[in-house]
Amino acid sequence: MLDTLKIDLTDDPLKNIYIMAPLLDEAGQNKVFGLICGLVAGKPNETKKTTIQKAG
């Protein structure tokens, strides 16, 4: 039989992540950390483009 936990989530997504993160494995925690870093930077889906300028 599976163990179940009663988890009370809030209206604050960051607080919910703080509650749920310890339940994830290391790979899951790394993915969540990467998503949070993207949100904090304010550009979660933007990729950096480099432009090459020709001399002359």
PyRosetta script that sets phi, psi and omega in degrees:
from pyrosetta import init, pose_from_sequence

init()
pose = pose_from_sequence("MLDTLKIDLTDDPLKNIYIMAPLLDEAGQNKVFGLICGLVAGKPNETKKTTIQKAG")
pose.set_psi(1, 142.3)
pose.set_omega(1, -178.4)
pose.set_phi(2, -80.9)
pose.set_psi(2, 142.0)
pose.set_omega(2, 173.3)
pose.set_phi(3, -78.6)
pose.set_psi(3, 140.0)
pose.set_omega(3, 178.0)
pose.set_phi(4, -122.7)
pose.set_psi(4, 149.1)
pose.set_omega(4, 178.4)
pose.set_phi(5, -119.0)
pose.set_psi(5, 143.8)
pose.set_omega(5, 171.8)
pose.set_phi(6, -93.3)
pose.set_psi(6, 115.4)
pose.set_omega(6, -177.1)
pose.set_phi(7, -117.2)
pose.set_psi(7, 123.8)
pose.set_omega(7, 177.7)
pose.set_phi(8, -99.9)
pose.set_psi(8, 108.6)
pose.set_omega(8, 178.9)
pose.set_phi(9, -88.3)
pose.set_psi(9, 161.6)
pose.set_omega(9, -177.2)
pose.set_phi(10, -113.6)
pose.set_psi(10, -175.6)
pose.set_omega(10, 175.5)
pose.set_phi(11, -85.6)
pose.set_psi(11, -4.6)
pose.set_omega(11, -178.0)
pose.set_phi(12, -98.2)
pose.set_psi(12, 110.6)
pose.set_omega(12, -177.8)
pose.set_phi(13, -58.1)
pose.set_psi(13, -38.7)
pose.set_omega(13, -179.7)
pose.set_phi(14, -67.4)
pose.set_psi(14, -37.9)
pose.set_omega(14, 177.2)
pose.set_phi(15, -66.1)
pose.set_psi(15, -37.3)
pose.set_omega(15, 177.4)
pose.set_phi(16, -64.7)
pose.set_psi(16, -38.8)
pose.set_omega(16, 176.8)
pose.set_phi(17, -63.0)
pose.set_psi(17, -41.4)
pose.set_omega(17, 178.1)
pose.set_phi(18, -61.0)
pose.set_psi(18, -37.0)
pose.set_omega(18, 179.2)
pose.set_phi(19, -70.9)
pose.set_psi(19, -41.7)
pose.set_omega(19, -171.9)
pose.set_phi(20, -87.5)
pose.set_psi(20, -24.7)
pose.set_omega(20, -174.1)
pose.set_phi(21, -55.3)
pose.set_psi(21, -41.3)
pose.set_omega(21, -179.9)
pose.set_phi(22, -63.9)
pose.set_psi(22, -16.9)
pose.set_omega(22, -179.4)
pose.set_phi(23, -84.3)
pose.set_psi(23, -11.8)
pose.set_omega(23, -179.2)
pose.set_phi(24, -86.5)
pose.set_psi(24, 156.6)
pose.set_omega(24, 172.2)
pose.set_phi(25, -77.5)
pose.set_psi(25, 176.5)
pose.set_omega(25, -175.2)
pose.set_phi(26, -61.2)
pose.set_psi(26, -40.6)
pose.set_omega(26, 179.6)
pose.set_phi(27, -64.0)
pose.set_psi(27, -40.9)
pose.set_omega(27, 178.0)
pose.set_phi(28, -64.8)
pose.set_psi(28, -40.3)
pose.set_omega(28, 177.9)
pose.set_phi(29, -63.6)
pose.set_psi(29, -39.8)
pose.set_omega(29, 178.6)
pose.set_phi(30, -63.8)
pose.set_psi(30, -39.8)
pose.set_omega(30, 178.6)
pose.set_phi(31, -64.6)
pose.set_psi(31, -44.5)
pose.set_omega(31, 179.3)
pose.set_phi(32, -63.4)
pose.set_psi(32, -41.8)
pose.set_omega(32, 178.3)
pose.set_phi(33, -59.6)
pose.set_psi(33, -42.5)
pose.set_omega(33, 178.2)
pose.set_phi(34, -63.1)
pose.set_psi(34, -40.5)
pose.set_omega(34, 177.4)
pose.set_phi(35, -65.1)
pose.set_psi(35, -41.4)
pose.set_omega(35, 179.8)
pose.set_phi(36, -64.2)
pose.set_psi(36, -42.0)
pose.set_omega(36, 179.2)
pose.set_phi(37, -60.8)
pose.set_psi(37, -38.5)
pose.set_omega(37, 177.5)
pose.set_phi(38, -66.1)
pose.set_psi(38, -39.0)
pose.set_omega(38, 179.5)
pose.set_phi(39, -69.1)
pose.set_psi(39, -39.5)
pose.set_omega(39, -179.8)
pose.set_phi(40, -65.5)
pose.set_psi(40, -37.4)
pose.set_omega(40, 178.5)
pose.set_phi(41, -70.7)
pose.set_psi(41, -18.3)
pose.set_omega(41, 177.8)
pose.set_phi(42, 83.9)
pose.set_psi(42, 6.0)
pose.set_omega(42, -178.0)
pose.set_phi(43, -137.0)
pose.set_psi(43, 66.8)
pose.set_omega(43, -174.1)
pose.set_phi(44, -67.8)
pose.set_psi(44, -31.4)
pose.set_omega(44, -175.3)
pose.set_phi(45, -112.1)
pose.set_psi(45, 2.0)
pose.set_omega(45, -176.8)
pose.set_phi(46, -85.1)
pose.set_psi(46, 132.8)
pose.set_omega(46, 175.8)
pose.set_phi(47, -103.6)
pose.set_psi(47, 147.9)
pose.set_omega(47, 178.9)
pose.set_phi(48, -82.2)
pose.set_psi(48, 134.7)
pose.set_omega(48, 177.6)
pose.set_phi(49, -113.8)
pose.set_psi(49, 137.1)
pose.set_omega(49, 176.3)
pose.set_phi(50, -106.5)
pose.set_psi(50, 142.4)
pose.set_omega(50, 178.4)
pose.set_phi(51, -113.6)
pose.set_psi(51, 140.9)
pose.set_omega(51, 179.3)
pose.set_phi(52, -107.5)
pose.set_psi(52, 122.6)
pose.set_omega(52, 179.7)
pose.set_phi(53, -101.5)
pose.set_psi(53, 133.5)
pose.set_omega(53, 177.7)
pose.set_phi(54, -84.0)
pose.set_psi(54, 138.9)
pose.set_omega(54, 177.2)
pose.set_phi(55, -76.2)
pose.set_psi(55, 140.6)
pose.set_omega(55, 173.8)
pose.set_phi(56, 94.2)
pose.dump_pdb("model.pdb")
